[in-house]
Amino acid sequence: MARQPALKPHASPGATHRRVDGLDALRGLAVVAMVAYHFAFDLAYFRVTAQNFYRDPFWLHSRTAILSSFLLVAGVSLVLAQGTPQGRARFWMHVGRVAGCALAVTVGSYIMFPRSFIWFGVLHAIAVSLLLIRPLAGRPWIALALGIAIVAAGNLFASPAFDSRALGWIGFMTGKPITEDYVPLFPWAGVMLIGTSSSAPCAGPSGSTRTMIPPCPLAPMARWPPMRKASVTLSSALGSRRTTSRRTCLIGRRRSSGVGFPIAL
């Protein structure tokens, strides 16, 4: 009688590591949109085209949509990861990687642009938001209400008291600071909170997952190893061009979101 193969430690019969094809498809679409945006930006930067990325509503709204899509996916992914023992165990490792990449972006941007280095960009916002939002990962209605409130407050309220690096990472600045990338918690942490509240269609019983979006050819792209590396994020963030206080806000008032976009979420 043939010997049955031994199960790996901590593995249960029938347990498999499943991906949510719909979520991977959204990641793939966001990656394609981000690459297309930066390619168009570079064409304008090198004066191949005459697009105005600082004032043209099309490009401003495109940048808002791309960054929002990544933050929404990050919120959904957080809830799905917290539904499994492996995901909970890897949470701190994930936050550490994002924070490490954020520090690398700060150091690298300081070397390249000492007067406008990135002191709180998209990776900084994601690392802090993950810590703040994690307790609400299983409370979708609270997360939704709080997320909407944070987005609204970040666009409707401003005070000179927040016009410094000490408090500017929270938000509420009266103008866009001179920095290569600026993604304050207000309003952007609210976008991630809304993502956590919208994760229910992807979550099944007992931490399992189900696909509510039909399979998409872009889903395998999001699983391609280079797409999942933080190096794409770093190159995107460090490749951002010098900005000025004239840059128009992406959501609401004269505050900018980010130029670099996260890939490994």
C-alpha positions as CSV (number, residue, x, y, z in Angstrom):
1,M,0.0,0.0,0.0
2,A,1.5,3.3,-1.1
3,R,2.5,5.7,1.7
4,Q,0.5,8.9,1.9
5,P,2.7,12.0,1.6
6,A,3.1,13.9,4.8
7,L,1.4,17.2,5.2
8,K,3.5,20.2,5.6
9,P,3.6,21.8,9.1
10,H,0.7,24.1,9.9
11,A,-1.1,22.9,6.7
12,S,-4.6,21.5,6.7
13,P,-6.0,19.0,4.1
14,G,-7.4,20.9,1.2
15,A,-5.9,24.2,2.2
16,T,-4.7,26.1,-0.8
17,H,-3.4,29.6,-1.3
18,R,-6.1,31.3,-3.4
19,R,-5.9,34.5,-5.3
20,V,-8.9,36.7,-6.0
21,D,-8.9,37.1,-9.8
22,G,-11.2,40.1,-9.7
23,L,-8.8,41.9,-7.3
24,D,-5.8,41.0,-9.3
25,A,-7.6,42.3,-12.4
26,L,-8.1,45.7,-10.7
27,R,-4.4,45.7,-9.7
28,G,-3.5,45.0,-13.2
29,L,-5.6,47.8,-14.6
30,A,-4.2,50.2,-12.0
31,V,-0.6,49.2,-13.0
32,V,-1.4,49.8,-16.7
33,A,-2.9,53.1,-15.9
34,M,0.0,54.2,-13.7
35,V,2.6,53.2,-16.4
36,A,0.6,55.0,-19.1
37,Y,0.3,58.1,-16.9
38,H,4.1,58.3,-16.2
39,F,4.9,57.6,-19.8
40,A,2.7,60.5,-20.9
41,F,4.2,62.7,-18.1
42,D,7.7,61.9,-19.3
43,L,6.8,62.9,-22.9
44,A,5.6,66.2,-21.6
45,Y,8.6,66.7,-19.3
46,F,11.0,66.2,-22.2
47,R,8.8,68.5,-24.4
48,V,7.8,65.8,-26.8
49,T,4.2,66.8,-26.2
50,A,2.6,69.9,-24.9
51,Q,0.4,68.4,-22.2
52,N,0.0,70.5,-19.0
53,F,-0.1,68.0,-16.1
54,Y,-0.4,70.8,-13.5
55,R,-3.6,72.4,-14.8
56,D,-5.3,70.0,-17.3
57,P,-8.4,68.6,-15.6
58,F,-8.0,65.3,-17.5
59,W,-4.5,64.6,-16.1
60,L,-5.4,65.8,-12.6
61,H,-8.4,63.6,-12.4
62,S,-6.5,60.7,-13.9
63,R,-3.8,61.0,-11.2
64,T,-6.5,61.1,-8.5
65,A,-8.2,58.0,-10.0
66,I,-5.0,56.0,-10.2
67,L,-3.9,56.7,-6.6
68,S,-7.4,56.1,-5.3
69,S,-7.5,52.8,-7.1
70,F,-4.3,51.6,-5.4
71,L,-5.5,52.7,-2.0
72,L,-8.9,51.1,-2.4
73,V,-7.2,47.8,-3.4
74,A,-4.9,48.1,-0.4
75,G,-7.9,48.4,1.9
76,V,-9.6,45.4,0.4
77,S,-6.3,43.4,0.6
78,L,-5.9,44.3,4.2
79,V,-9.3,42.8,5.1
80,L,-8.7,39.6,3.1
81,A,-5.3,39.2,4.6
82,Q,-6.6,39.6,8.2
83,G,-9.1,36.8,7.5
84,T,-6.3,34.2,7.4
85,P,-3.7,33.2,10.0
86,Q,-0.9,33.6,7.4
87,G,-2.1,37.1,6.6
88,R,-2.2,38.2,10.2
89,A,1.3,36.7,10.9
90,R,2.7,38.6,7.9
91,F,1.1,41.9,8.7
92,W,4.1,43.4,10.6
93,M,6.5,42.1,8.0
94,H,4.4,43.8,5.3
95,V,4.2,47.1,7.2
96,G,8.0,46.9,7.8
97,R,8.7,46.5,4.1
98,V,6.5,49.4,3.1
99,A,8.0,51.6,5.8
100,G,11.5,50.6,4.7
101,C,10.7,51.5,1.2
102,A,9.3,54.8,2.4
103,L,12.5,55.5,4.2
104,A,14.5,54.7,1.1
105,V,12.3,57.1,-0.9
106,T,13.0,59.8,1.6
107,V,16.8,59.3,1.5
108,G,16.9,58.9,-2.3
109,S,14.8,61.9,-2.9
110,Y,16.9,64.0,-0.5
111,I,20.0,63.1,-2.4
112,M,18.3,64.0,-5.7
113,F,16.2,66.9,-4.6
114,P,17.4,68.3,-1.2
115,R,15.1,71.3,-1.3
116,S,12.0,69.2,-2.1
117,F,12.6,65.7,-0.8
118,I,9.7,63.4,0.0
119,W,9.0,63.5,3.7
120,F,5.5,62.0,3.5
121,G,4.6,60.4,0.2
122,V,2.4,57.6,-0.8
123,L,4.4,54.8,0.9
124,H,4.6,56.8,4.1
125,A,0.8,57.2,4.0
126,I,0.2,53.5,3.3
127,A,2.5,52.4,6.2
128,V,0.8,54.7,8.7
129,S,-2.7,54.0,7.4
130,L,-2.2,50.2,7.7
131,L,-1.5,50.6,11.4
132,L,-4.4,52.9,12.0
133,I,-7.0,51.1,9.9
134,R,-6.2,47.5,10.9
135,P,-8.6,47.5,14.0
136,L,-11.4,48.4,11.7
137,A,-10.7,45.7,9.1
138,G,-13.7,43.7,10.3
139,R,-16.1,46.6,10.8
140,P,-17.2,47.7,7.3
141,W,-19.9,50.1,8.3
142,I,-17.8,52.0,10.7
143,A,-14.9,52.0,8.2
144,L,-17.2,53.3,5.5
145,A,-18.6,56.1,7.6
146,L,-15.2,57.1,9.0
147,G,-13.6,56.9,5.5
148,I,-16.2,59.3,4.0
149,A,-15.8,61.7,7.0
150,I,-12.0,61.7,6.5
151,V,-12.2,62.3,2.8
152,A,-14.7,65.2,3.4
153,A,-12.6,66.7,6.2
154,G,-9.4,66.5,4.2
155,N,-11.0,68.5,1.4
156,L,-13.2,71.0,3.4
157,F,-10.9,72.0,6.3
158,A,-7.6,73.8,6.2
159,S,-5.6,75.6,8.9
160,P,-2.2,77.4,9.0
161,A,-1.5,75.4,12.2
162,F,-0.8,72.4,9.9
163,D,1.5,74.2,7.5
164,S,4.7,72.5,8.7
165,R,6.3,69.1,8.4
166,A,5.6,68.4,12.0
167,L,1.9,68.3,11.4
168,G,1.6,68.4,7.6
169,W,1.6,64.7,7.3
170,I,-1.9,64.7,8.9
171,G,-3.3,67.0,6.2
172,F,-5.2,70.3,6.4
173,M,-2.4,72.3,5.0
174,T,-3.5,75.6,3.3
175,G,-1.3,75.0,0.3
176,K,0.7,72.3,-1.4
177,P,4.2,72.0,0.2
178,I,7.3,72.1,-2.0
179,T,7.9,68.3,-2.2
180,E,8.1,65.7,-4.8
181,D,5.2,63.6,-3.4
182,Y,2.6,64.5,-0.8
183,V,-0.1,62.1,0.4
184,P,-1.5,63.3,3.7
185,L,-3.7,61.0,5.9
186,F,-6.6,63.5,5.3
187,P,-8.1,62.7,2.9
188,W,-6.2,59.6,1.6
189,A,-6.5,57.4,4.6
190,G,-10.2,57.7,4.1
191,V,-9.9,56.2,0.7
192,M,-8.2,53.1,2.1
193,L,-10.9,52.9,4.8
194,I,-13.6,52.9,2.1
195,G,-11.6,50.1,0.5
196,T,-11.8,48.0,3.7
197,S,-15.6,48.6,3.8
198,S,-16.0,47.4,0.2
199,S,-14.1,44.1,0.8
200,A,-17.2,42.1,1.8
201,P,-18.0,41.0,-1.8
202,C,-14.6,39.3,-2.0
203,A,-14.7,37.7,1.4
204,G,-16.3,34.3,2.1
205,P,-17.0,32.4,5.3
206,S,-14.1,31.6,7.6
207,G,-11.6,33.7,5.9
208,S,-12.1,32.2,2.5
209,T,-12.3,34.3,-0.7
210,R,-14.6,34.4,-3.6
211,T,-14.5,36.2,-6.9
212,M,-17.2,38.7,-7.6
213,I,-15.5,40.1,-10.7
214,P,-15.1,38.0,-13.9
215,P,-11.6,36.8,-14.7
216,C,-9.6,39.4,-16.7
217,P,-6.5,39.0,-18.8
218,L,-4.8,41.6,-16.7
219,A,-5.1,39.5,-13.5
220,P,-2.0,37.4,-14.3
221,M,-0.1,40.6,-14.8
222,A,-0.6,41.6,-11.2
223,R,0.9,38.2,-10.1
224,W,4.0,38.6,-12.3
225,P,6.9,38.8,-9.8
226,P,8.4,42.1,-11.1
227,M,5.0,43.8,-10.7
228,R,4.9,42.7,-7.1
229,K,8.3,44.2,-6.2
230,A,8.7,47.4,-4.3
231,S,11.4,48.4,-6.8
232,V,8.6,49.4,-9.2
233,T,7.2,51.7,-6.5
234,L,10.6,53.1,-5.7
235,S,11.5,53.9,-9.3
236,S,8.1,55.4,-9.8
237,A,8.4,57.6,-6.7
238,L,12.0,58.6,-7.3
239,G,11.3,59.3,-10.9
240,S,8.7,61.9,-10.0
241,R,9.5,65.4,-11.2
242,R,10.1,68.5,-9.2
243,T,6.8,70.0,-8.1
244,T,6.0,73.5,-6.9
245,S,3.3,75.1,-4.7
246,R,1.4,75.9,-7.9
247,R,0.5,72.2,-8.4
248,T,-3.3,71.9,-8.3
249,C,-5.0,69.6,-5.8
250,L,-6.2,66.2,-7.0
251,I,-9.2,66.1,-4.7
252,G,-10.8,69.3,-3.8
253,R,-8.6,72.1,-2.6
254,R,-5.1,73.1,-3.5
255,R,-3.4,70.0,-2.1
256,S,-1.8,67.4,-4.2
257,S,-2.0,63.7,-3.8
258,G,1.1,61.8,-5.0
259,V,3.2,61.3,-8.0
260,G,4.6,57.9,-7.2
261,F,2.1,55.1,-7.0
262,P,2.3,51.9,-4.9
263,I,2.5,48.5,-6.7
264,A,3.2,45.9,-4.0
265,L,0.1,46.2,-2.0
